[in-house]
Amino acid sequence: MTLSGLPLGVTVVVPAHNEEAGLPATLESLAAQTVPPEQVIVVDDASDDRTGEVAAAYGARVLRPPQNQGSKAKAQNYALPYCTTELILAVDADTVLAPDYIERTIGVFDDPDVAIAAGNVQTRFTRTIWERGRSVEYLFGFHWHRPIQHAAGSPMVCSGCCSVFRWSDLRVAGGFPERTIVEDMDFTWSRQIEGRRAVYVSDAVAWAADPQTLTYLRKQVWRWMAGFCQNVRLHLPRLMKAKPMLALWVLLALAEIITAPLWLATPFLVAASDTQSFAEAFAWWLGAETLLTLPPLVYAARRRRLSLLGVLRNVPCVYATKAVNLVYAWKALVVELILVPLKLAKGLTVYEKGRPALAAPV
């Protein structure tokens, strides 16, 4: 038994709203785990399709709140009283786990200081420009940024689509945080501020379904960027005192957002100064970009056993997703870090998914 009095097993919680088409792949991946969970709970969050029936057909315990909870964190909190193990794996209804995901992540909880852990997230599909761009972002981030942060003992976030939480830490925190629009980052930062550990498990792999269209990519990126800035507003002063290395990553992320327009405009600025032609300036800029991004992508392709040519073909697409990221990152800076403190805006409070409900198979 653990300090919470619960066995050190795993309860999976899957919040789901209108997920009848995508849910089977998630539940099949849970059924195929080398270390099976003690139970799988699907929170059928006021769906108007067959989500609950599909979940029950796969043997999951189905909970249906009397009304839509309004956010993923609230749906997950609805399931907490029904969890019977010390470890809780929160999985999005569009995420597929590698068969050894639970096996690889639960081992880090032998350390009683670990409060949360998550693995390596990759894209499930690369059909559209937006998915292809996101695939490059994930390959770079999860094989460059995350390992460095993990080595420094200060991961920026344990991805909410596939994180394992310790029940006793959730209880101390009052459940999955509902005060920001991104509960995973909020919990990751707040627990590290309290002296607990967050862990990145690089060999545990999950595949997430990312936005296929610009419309839904904008919704998702706005939620992510607004949530990041909400957490900056809420936690940064305490981070700088209690977890300075994590504060450094946060400040570097803010600096990157602020300086990104200047970097992207560099070829135009150099050409305008008459020191070089635009072609020469762009060639230097492209060379620097390649030098900074190519080595981690080559390593990631080898690590994930992906075609290097296929990865490189997706690289141009990442500039489309970067443009969307930059627009909403700046919007978040203005709204969440300037207008909200001045009481001129409320900030983002409405949770929207980054993709539409999939059509049910015929």
URCOR-V324598 format. One record per residue. N is the residue number from 1. RES is the residue in one letter. PHI is phi in degrees with one decimal (none if undefined). PSI is psi in degrees with one decimal (none if undefined). D_LAST is the distance of its C-alpha to the last C-alpha in whole Angstrom. Layout:
n->N res->RES phi->PHI psi->PSI d_last->D_LAST
n->N res->RES phi->PHI psi->PSI d_last->D_LAST
This chain:
n->1 res->M phi->none psi->155.0 d_last->46
n->2 res->T phi->-103.2 psi->-179.5 d_last->46
n->3 res->L phi->-61.1 psi->-27.3 d_last->48
n->4 res->S phi->-77.4 psi->-11.0 d_last->45
n->5 res->G phi->85.8 psi->2.2 d_last->46
n->6 res->L phi->-104.1 psi->151.2 d_last->42
n->7 res->P phi->-67.9 psi->150.5 d_last->41
n->8 res->L phi->-82.1 psi->58.6 d_last->40
n->9 res->G phi->-105.0 psi->-169.0 d_last->37
n->10 res->V phi->-125.7 psi->127.9 d_last->34
n->11 res->T phi->-107.6 psi->129.2 d_last->31
n->12 res->V phi->-96.8 psi->131.6 d_last->28
n->13 res->V phi->-116.9 psi->122.5 d_last->27
n->14 res->V phi->-119.2 psi->102.3 d_last->24
n->15 res->P phi->-74.5 psi->133.9 d_last->24
n->16 res->A phi->-145.9 psi->124.9 d_last->20
n->17 res->H phi->-126.9 psi->112.5 d_last->20
n->18 res->N phi->55.4 psi->59.3 d_last->16
n->19 res->E phi->-120.1 psi->25.4 d_last->15
n->20 res->E phi->-61.5 psi->-29.5 d_last->12
n->21 res->A phi->-82.5 psi->-41.1 d_last->10
n->22 res->G phi->-86.2 psi->-22.1 d_last->13
n->23 res->L phi->-62.9 psi->-37.8 d_last->15
n->24 res->P phi->-55.1 psi->-41.7 d_last->14
n->25 res->A phi->-62.6 psi->-38.5 d_last->16
n->26 res->T phi->-64.7 psi->-47.9 d_last->19
n->27 res->L phi->-68.3 psi->-34.6 d_last->19
n->28 res->E phi->-64.0 psi->-39.0 d_last->19
n->29 res->S phi->-67.6 psi->-31.3 d_last->22
n->30 res->L phi->-71.3 psi->-38.2 d_last->24
n->31 res->A phi->-67.4 psi->-23.3 d_last->23
n->32 res->A phi->-91.6 psi->6.7 d_last->25
n->33 res->Q phi->-65.1 psi->138.1 d_last->28
n->34 res->T phi->-66.8 psi->-28.8 d_last->31
n->35 res->V phi->-115.4 psi->100.5 d_last->33
n->36 res->P phi->-68.4 psi->145.3 d_last->30
n->37 res->P phi->-71.0 psi->155.6 d_last->30
n->38 res->E phi->-66.2 psi->-37.8 d_last->32
n->39 res->Q phi->-157.2 psi->156.6 d_last->29
n->40 res->V phi->-119.2 psi->122.2 d_last->26
n->41 res->I phi->-110.3 psi->123.2 d_last->26
n->42 res->V phi->-105.8 psi->120.7 d_last->23
n->43 res->V phi->-90.1 psi->100.2 d_last->24
n->44 res->D phi->-77.7 psi->91.4 d_last->21
n->45 res->D phi->-82.1 psi->73.8 d_last->23
n->46 res->A phi->57.2 psi->42.7 d_last->22
n->47 res->S phi->-68.8 psi->150.5 d_last->19
n->48 res->D phi->-112.3 psi->22.5 d_last->17
n->49 res->D phi->-121.5 psi->-157.4 d_last->14
n->50 res->R phi->-96.1 psi->28.5 d_last->13
n->51 res->T phi->-53.9 psi->-48.5 d_last->15
n->52 res->G phi->-62.7 psi->-41.3 d_last->18
n->53 res->E phi->-65.4 psi->-42.1 d_last->16
n->54 res->V phi->-62.0 psi->-45.4 d_last->14
n->55 res->A phi->-60.8 psi->-43.8 d_last->17
n->56 res->A phi->-64.0 psi->-36.1 d_last->19
n->57 res->A phi->-63.9 psi->-26.0 d_last->17
n->58 res->Y phi->-93.8 psi->8.7 d_last->18
n->59 res->G phi->85.0 psi->9.6 d_last->22
n->60 res->A phi->-78.5 psi->153.4 d_last->22
n->61 res->R phi->-81.4 psi->126.7 d_last->25
n->62 res->V phi->-106.0 psi->124.6 d_last->23
n->63 res->L phi->-113.0 psi->132.7 d_last->26
n->64 res->R phi->-125.1 psi->106.1 d_last->25
n->65 res->P phi->-61.4 psi->155.8 d_last->28
n->66 res->P phi->-65.5 psi->-22.6 d_last->29
n->67 res->Q phi->-150.4 psi->162.1 d_last->28
n->68 res->N phi->-59.3 psi->134.3 d_last->27
n->69 res->Q phi->-78.3 psi->-20.8 d_last->29
n->70 res->G phi->94.0 psi->-14.9 d_last->29
n->71 res->S phi->-160.2 psi->162.2 d_last->29
n->72 res->K phi->-64.2 psi->-42.0 d_last->28
n->73 res->A phi->-60.1 psi->-42.5 d_last->32
n->74 res->K phi->-67.1 psi->-37.1 d_last->32
n->75 res->A phi->-65.3 psi->-41.1 d_last->28
n->76 res->Q phi->-65.9 psi->-39.6 d_last->30
n->77 res->N phi->-64.4 psi->-30.5 d_last->33
n->78 res->Y phi->-61.4 psi->-29.9 d_last->32
n->79 res->A phi->-85.7 psi->-18.3 d_last->31
n->80 res->L phi->-55.3 psi->-42.6 d_last->34
n->81 res->P phi->-62.5 psi->-16.2 d_last->36
n->82 res->Y phi->-97.5 psi->-1.1 d_last->33
n->83 res->C phi->-82.3 psi->135.2 d_last->34
n->84 res->T phi->-119.2 psi->13.9 d_last->36
n->85 res->T phi->-130.4 psi->163.6 d_last->37
n->86 res->E phi->-73.1 psi->-29.6 d_last->39
n->87 res->L phi->-104.3 psi->135.5 d_last->37
n->88 res->I phi->-125.5 psi->119.4 d_last->34
n->89 res->L phi->-99.1 psi->113.1 d_last->31
n->90 res->A phi->-92.4 psi->121.5 d_last->29
n->91 res->V phi->-126.3 psi->130.5 d_last->26
n->92 res->D phi->-69.8 psi->151.2 d_last->23
n->93 res->A phi->-73.8 psi->-0.5 d_last->20
n->94 res->D phi->-117.3 psi->16.5 d_last->19
n->95 res->T phi->-111.1 psi->137.0 d_last->22
n->96 res->V phi->-113.8 psi->130.0 d_last->22
n->97 res->L phi->-98.6 psi->144.3 d_last->25
n->98 res->A phi->-61.9 psi->150.4 d_last->27
n->99 res->P phi->-57.0 psi->-26.7 d_last->28
n->100 res->D phi->-102.1 psi->19.2 d_last->31
n->101 res->Y phi->-61.1 psi->-50.5 d_last->31
n->102 res->I phi->-64.0 psi->-43.1 d_last->32
n->103 res->E phi->-57.1 psi->-41.4 d_last->35
n->104 res->R phi->-77.9 psi->-29.0 d_last->36
n->105 res->T phi->-87.6 psi->-33.2 d_last->36
n->106 res->I phi->-70.5 psi->-21.4 d_last->38
n->107 res->G phi->-62.0 psi->-31.4 d_last->41
n->108 res->V phi->-68.9 psi->-16.6 d_last->42
n->109 res->F phi->-81.4 psi->1.0 d_last->42
n->110 res->D phi->-63.3 psi->-25.2 d_last->45
n->111 res->D phi->-82.3 psi->114.9 d_last->47
n->112 res->P phi->-65.9 psi->-11.8 d_last->48
n->113 res->D phi->-82.6 psi->-10.5 d_last->48
n->114 res->V phi->-80.5 psi->125.3 d_last->44
n->115 res->A phi->-104.0 psi->-27.5 d_last->42
n->116 res->I phi->-154.7 psi->145.6 d_last->39
n->117 res->A phi->-147.9 psi->149.9 d_last->38
n->118 res->A phi->-152.6 psi->160.5 d_last->35
n->119 res->G phi->-101.2 psi->-157.2 d_last->34
n->120 res->N phi->-93.3 psi->117.4 d_last->33
n->121 res->V phi->-97.5 psi->130.5 d_last->30
n->122 res->Q phi->-127.3 psi->166.1 d_last->28
n->123 res->T phi->-79.8 psi->139.7 d_last->25
n->124 res->R phi->-76.4 psi->-35.6 d_last->22
n->125 res->F phi->-130.8 psi->148.9 d_last->21
n->126 res->T phi->-133.5 psi->58.4 d_last->24
n->127 res->R phi->-93.2 psi->-33.6 d_last->22
n->128 res->T phi->-114.8 psi->167.8 d_last->24
n->129 res->I phi->-58.0 psi->-35.0 d_last->27
n->130 res->W phi->-73.1 psi->-41.4 d_last->27
n->131 res->E phi->-66.5 psi->-39.1 d_last->25
n->132 res->R phi->-67.4 psi->-40.4 d_last->28
n->133 res->G phi->-64.6 psi->-41.6 d_last->31
n->134 res->R phi->-63.3 psi->-35.4 d_last->29
n->135 res->S phi->-61.3 psi->-38.3 d_last->29
n->136 res->V phi->-69.1 psi->-41.3 d_last->33
n->137 res->E phi->-57.7 psi->-44.5 d_last->34
n->138 res->Y phi->-66.8 psi->-43.7 d_last->32
n->139 res->L phi->-59.5 psi->-42.8 d_last->34
n->140 res->F phi->-69.2 psi->-50.4 d_last->37
n->141 res->G phi->-64.6 psi->-42.3 d_last->37
n->142 res->F phi->-85.3 psi->-5.2 d_last->36
n->143 res->H phi->-120.1 psi->5.1 d_last->39
n->144 res->W phi->-132.3 psi->-65.6 d_last->42
n->145 res->H phi->-64.3 psi->-51.0 d_last->42
n->146 res->R phi->-62.9 psi->-45.2 d_last->40
n->147 res->P phi->-60.5 psi->-37.1 d_last->43
n->148 res->I phi->-65.7 psi->-45.9 d_last->46
n->149 res->Q phi->-62.3 psi->-41.0 d_last->45
n->150 res->H phi->-63.8 psi->-43.5 d_last->44
n->151 res->A phi->-61.8 psi->-30.6 d_last->48
n->152 res->A phi->-86.5 psi->1.4 d_last->49
n->153 res->G phi->70.3 psi->29.7 d_last->48
n->154 res->S phi->-151.4 psi->67.1 d_last->46
n->155 res->P phi->-60.6 psi->139.9 d_last->43
n->156 res->M phi->-68.7 psi->-38.2 d_last->41
n->157 res->V phi->-159.3 psi->142.9 d_last->38
n->158 res->C phi->-99.4 psi->117.2 d_last->36
n->159 res->S phi->-57.5 psi->127.4 d_last->32
n->160 res->G phi->-67.8 psi->-15.4 d_last->31
n->161 res->C phi->-75.6 psi->-11.5 d_last->27
n->162 res->C phi->-159.1 psi->39.3 d_last->29
n->163 res->S phi->-93.8 psi->144.7 d_last->32
n->164 res->V phi->-103.3 psi->126.0 d_last->34
n->165 res->F phi->-113.1 psi->149.7 d_last->37
n->166 res->R phi->-88.9 psi->126.2 d_last->40
n->167 res->W phi->-55.7 psi->-42.2 d_last->39
n->168 res->S phi->-63.5 psi->-33.6 d_last->43
n->169 res->D phi->-72.6 psi->-38.0 d_last->43
n->170 res->L phi->-61.2 psi->-40.0 d_last->40
n->171 res->R phi->-63.3 psi->-43.4 d_last->42
n->172 res->V phi->-62.1 psi->-37.9 d_last->45
n->173 res->A phi->-81.2 psi->-4.5 d_last->43
n->174 res->G phi->81.6 psi->22.6 d_last->42
n->175 res->G phi->97.7 psi->-169.7 d_last->38
n->176 res->F phi->-66.2 psi->129.1 d_last->36
n->177 res->P phi->-60.4 psi->131.8 d_last->38
n->178 res->E phi->-109.4 psi->-0.4 d_last->37
n->179 res->R phi->-80.7 psi->-18.6 d_last->40
n->180 res->T phi->-121.4 psi->170.6 d_last->38
n->181 res->I phi->-85.8 psi->-7.5 d_last->35
n->182 res->V phi->-127.1 psi->96.6 d_last->34
n->183 res->E phi->-69.3 psi->-28.0 d_last->35
n->184 res->D phi->-68.3 psi->-46.4 d_last->35
n->185 res->M phi->-67.2 psi->-40.1 d_last->38
n->186 res->D phi->-58.1 psi->-48.5 d_last->40
n->187 res->F phi->-67.2 psi->-42.1 d_last->40
n->188 res->T phi->-59.9 psi->-43.5 d_last->41
n->189 res->W phi->-72.6 psi->-47.8 d_last->44
n->190 res->S phi->-63.9 psi->-38.8 d_last->45
n->191 res->R phi->-70.3 psi->-35.7 d_last->45
n->192 res->Q phi->-68.6 psi->-34.5 d_last->47
n->193 res->I phi->-60.4 psi->-35.4 d_last->49
n->194 res->E phi->-81.6 psi->4.5 d_last->50
n->195 res->G phi->92.8 psi->5.6 d_last->51
n->196 res->R phi->-87.4 psi->168.9 d_last->48
n->197 res->R phi->-108.6 psi->142.4 d_last->46
n->198 res->A phi->-113.9 psi->140.8 d_last->42
n->199 res->V phi->-130.3 psi->136.5 d_last->41
n->200 res->Y phi->-100.5 psi->123.6 d_last->39
n->201 res->V phi->-107.0 psi->97.7 d_last->38
n->202 res->S phi->-66.6 psi->-27.6 d_last->37
n->203 res->D phi->-86.7 psi->-5.8 d_last->36
n->204 res->A phi->-92.8 psi->117.7 d_last->33
n->205 res->V phi->-113.6 psi->137.2 d_last->30
n->206 res->A phi->-131.0 psi->147.5 d_last->27
n->207 res->W phi->-117.2 psi->122.4 d_last->24
n->208 res->A phi->-107.6 psi->146.5 d_last->23
n->209 res->A phi->-85.7 psi->117.1 d_last->21
n->210 res->D phi->-99.3 psi->165.7 d_last->23
n->211 res->P phi->-57.6 psi->135.1 d_last->23
n->212 res->Q phi->-89.9 psi->-23.5 d_last->21
n->213 res->T phi->-123.5 psi->161.0 d_last->23
n->214 res->L phi->-62.8 psi->-36.4 d_last->27
n->215 res->T phi->-56.2 psi->-48.6 d_last->26
n->216 res->Y phi->-81.4 psi->-27.5 d_last->25
n->217 res->L phi->-63.0 psi->-41.8 d_last->27
n->218 res->R phi->-60.1 psi->-43.0 d_last->30
n->219 res->K phi->-61.2 psi->-46.5 d_last->29
n->220 res->Q phi->-67.5 psi->-45.8 d_last->28
n->221 res->V phi->-66.1 psi->-38.2 d_last->32
n->222 res->W phi->-61.4 psi->-41.9 d_last->33
n->223 res->R phi->-64.6 psi->-44.3 d_last->33
n->224 res->W phi->-63.6 psi->-46.7 d_last->34
n->225 res->M phi->-70.5 psi->-41.4 d_last->37
n->226 res->A phi->-62.5 psi->-41.8 d_last->38
n->227 res->G phi->-63.9 psi->-39.6 d_last->37
n->228 res->F phi->-59.3 psi->-47.9 d_last->39
n->229 res->C phi->-69.1 psi->-32.3 d_last->42
n->230 res->Q phi->-60.8 psi->-41.6 d_last->42
n->231 res->N phi->-70.2 psi->-34.7 d_last->43
n->232 res->V phi->-60.2 psi->-47.3 d_last->45
n->233 res->R phi->-61.9 psi->-38.0 d_last->47
n->234 res->L phi->-80.6 psi->-37.5 d_last->47
n->235 res->H phi->-115.9 psi->-20.7 d_last->48
n->236 res->L phi->-56.2 psi->-44.6 d_last->50
n->237 res->P phi->-57.0 psi->-43.0 d_last->53
n->238 res->R phi->-72.7 psi->-33.1 d_last->53
n->239 res->L phi->-60.3 psi->-41.5 d_last->51
n->240 res->M phi->-64.3 psi->-28.1 d_last->54
n->241 res->K phi->-88.5 psi->-44.9 d_last->56
n->242 res->A phi->-92.1 psi->-29.4 d_last->54
n->243 res->K phi->-142.7 psi->70.0 d_last->52
n->244 res->P phi->-60.4 psi->-32.1 d_last->53
n->245 res->M phi->-67.9 psi->-40.3 d_last->51
n->246 res->L phi->-65.9 psi->-38.8 d_last->48
n->247 res->A phi->-60.1 psi->-36.2 d_last->50
n->248 res->L phi->-62.0 psi->-44.5 d_last->51
n->249 res->W phi->-61.6 psi->-40.0 d_last->47
n->250 res->V phi->-64.3 psi->-44.7 d_last->46
n->251 res->L phi->-66.3 psi->-36.3 d_last->49
n->252 res->L phi->-65.3 psi->-38.9 d_last->48
n->253 res->A phi->-63.7 psi->-41.9 d_last->45
n->254 res->L phi->-64.3 psi->-41.3 d_last->47
n->255 res->A phi->-63.7 psi->-37.5 d_last->49
n->256 res->E phi->-64.2 psi->-41.5 d_last->46
n->257 res->I phi->-61.6 psi->-44.2 d_last->45
n->258 res->I phi->-69.0 psi->-37.9 d_last->48
n->259 res->T phi->-91.2 psi->-12.0 d_last->49
n->260 res->A phi->-56.8 psi->-43.1 d_last->46
n->261 res->P phi->-59.8 psi->-37.2 d_last->47
n->262 res->L phi->-65.5 psi->-42.2 d_last->50
n->263 res->W phi->-63.9 psi->-43.7 d_last->49
n->264 res->L phi->-67.4 psi->-28.4 d_last->46
n->265 res->A phi->-88.2 psi->-3.0 d_last->49
n->266 res->T phi->-53.2 psi->-47.6 d_last->52
n->267 res->P phi->-58.7 psi->-38.5 d_last->52
n->268 res->F phi->-69.6 psi->-40.2 d_last->52
n->269 res->L phi->-66.9 psi->-41.2 d_last->55
n->270 res->V phi->-65.6 psi->-43.7 d_last->57
n->271 res->A phi->-63.3 psi->-37.5 d_last->57
n->272 res->A phi->-68.0 psi->-23.5 d_last->58
n->273 res->S phi->-80.5 psi->-5.6 d_last->61
n->274 res->D phi->68.0 psi->12.3 d_last->62
n->275 res->T phi->-81.6 psi->-27.6 d_last->62
n->276 res->Q phi->-145.9 psi->159.4 d_last->60
n->277 res->S phi->-74.0 psi->162.4 d_last->58
n->278 res->F phi->-60.2 psi->-40.8 d_last->54
n->279 res->A phi->-60.1 psi->-42.9 d_last->53
n->280 res->E phi->-67.7 psi->-44.3 d_last->55
n->281 res->A phi->-62.9 psi->-42.1 d_last->54
n->282 res->F phi->-65.3 psi->-37.4 d_last->50
n->283 res->A phi->-62.3 psi->-42.7 d_last->51
n->284 res->W phi->-64.7 psi->-43.1 d_last->53
n->285 res->W phi->-62.3 psi->-44.7 d_last->50
n->286 res->L phi->-65.4 psi->-37.3 d_last->47
n->287 res->G phi->-63.0 psi->-42.2 d_last->49
n->288 res->A phi->-65.3 psi->-42.2 d_last->50
n->289 res->E phi->-59.1 psi->-44.9 d_last->46
n->290 res->T phi->-63.7 psi->-43.0 d_last->45
n->291 res->L phi->-63.0 psi->-34.4 d_last->48
n->292 res->L phi->-80.1 psi->-31.4 d_last->46
n->293 res->T phi->-105.2 psi->-28.7 d_last->43
n->294 res->L phi->-66.2 psi->-48.4 d_last->43
n->295 res->P phi->-55.4 psi->-47.7 d_last->44
n->296 res->P phi->-62.0 psi->-33.7 d_last->42
n->297 res->L phi->-71.9 psi->-36.9 d_last->39
n->298 res->V phi->-63.0 psi->-45.5 d_last->40
n->299 res->Y phi->-61.2 psi->-44.7 d_last->41
n->300 res->A phi->-63.3 psi->-41.0 d_last->37
n->301 res->A phi->-62.2 psi->-42.1 d_last->36
n->302 res->R phi->-67.5 psi->-41.9 d_last->38
n->303 res->R phi->-64.1 psi->-39.0 d_last->37
n->304 res->R phi->-92.5 psi->1.0 d_last->34
n->305 res->R phi->56.5 psi->47.3 d_last->34
n->306 res->L phi->-104.2 psi->156.7 d_last->32
n->307 res->S phi->-67.1 psi->121.0 d_last->33
n->308 res->L phi->-61.7 psi->-39.2 d_last->36
n->309 res->L phi->-62.2 psi->-40.5 d_last->36
n->310 res->G phi->-63.6 psi->-40.3 d_last->32
n->311 res->V phi->-64.3 psi->-44.9 d_last->33
n->312 res->L phi->-66.3 psi->-31.9 d_last->36
n->313 res->R phi->-64.6 psi->-26.5 d_last->34
n->314 res->N phi->-84.6 psi->-12.4 d_last->32
n->315 res->V phi->-58.2 psi->-44.7 d_last->35
n->316 res->P phi->-56.8 psi->-30.8 d_last->36
n->317 res->C phi->-67.1 psi->-25.0 d_last->33
n->318 res->V phi->-66.8 psi->-24.0 d_last->34
n->319 res->Y phi->-72.8 psi->-25.4 d_last->37
n->320 res->A phi->-69.3 psi->-45.6 d_last->34
n->321 res->T phi->-69.6 psi->-34.0 d_last->33
n->322 res->K phi->-62.7 psi->-37.2 d_last->36
n->323 res->A phi->-62.9 psi->-42.9 d_last->37
n->324 res->V phi->-64.2 psi->-44.9 d_last->35
n->325 res->N phi->-55.8 psi->-44.1 d_last->36
n->326 res->L phi->-66.9 psi->-42.8 d_last->39
n->327 res->V phi->-59.0 psi->-46.9 d_last->39
n->328 res->Y phi->-80.9 psi->-23.1 d_last->37
n->329 res->A phi->-66.5 psi->-42.7 d_last->40
n->330 res->W phi->-68.1 psi->-39.2 d_last->43
n->331 res->K phi->-59.9 psi->-42.2 d_last->41
n->332 res->A phi->-64.8 psi->-41.3 d_last->41
n->333 res->L phi->-57.7 psi->-46.2 d_last->44
n->334 res->V phi->-68.7 psi->-48.6 d_last->46
n->335 res->V phi->-71.5 psi->-54.4 d_last->44
n->336 res->E phi->-81.1 psi->-28.4 d_last->44
n->337 res->L phi->-105.3 psi->-10.4 d_last->47
n->338 res->I phi->-120.1 psi->-58.4 d_last->49
n->339 res->L phi->-70.5 psi->-39.1 d_last->48
n->340 res->V phi->-65.0 psi->-48.7 d_last->47
n->341 res->P phi->-60.1 psi->-30.3 d_last->50
n->342 res->L phi->-82.8 psi->1.1 d_last->52
n->343 res->K phi->61.3 psi->32.4 d_last->50
n->344 res->L phi->-101.7 psi->-4.1 d_last->49
n->345 res->A phi->-155.6 psi->158.5 d_last->45
n->346 res->K phi->-92.4 psi->-18.3 d_last->43
n->347 res->G phi->81.4 psi->178.4 d_last->41
n->348 res->L phi->-82.4 psi->124.4 d_last->37
n->349 res->T phi->-126.8 psi->-14.0 d_last->36
n->350 res->V phi->-94.0 psi->123.5 d_last->32
n->351 res->Y phi->-86.0 psi->122.6 d_last->29
n->352 res->E phi->-124.3 psi->137.5 d_last->27
n->353 res->K phi->-70.9 psi->156.8 d_last->24
n->354 res->G phi->-90.0 psi->19.7 d_last->24
n->355 res->R phi->-164.8 psi->156.7 d_last->20
n->356 res->P phi->-77.7 psi->165.4 d_last->18
n->357 res->A phi->-64.0 psi->133.7 d_last->15
n->358 res->L phi->-74.8 psi->150.8 d_last->12
n->359 res->A phi->-70.9 psi->139.6 d_last->9
n->360 res->A phi->-70.2 psi->142.6 d_last->6
n->361 res->P phi->-64.7 psi->143.3 d_last->4
n->362 res->V phi->-82.7 psi->none d_last->0
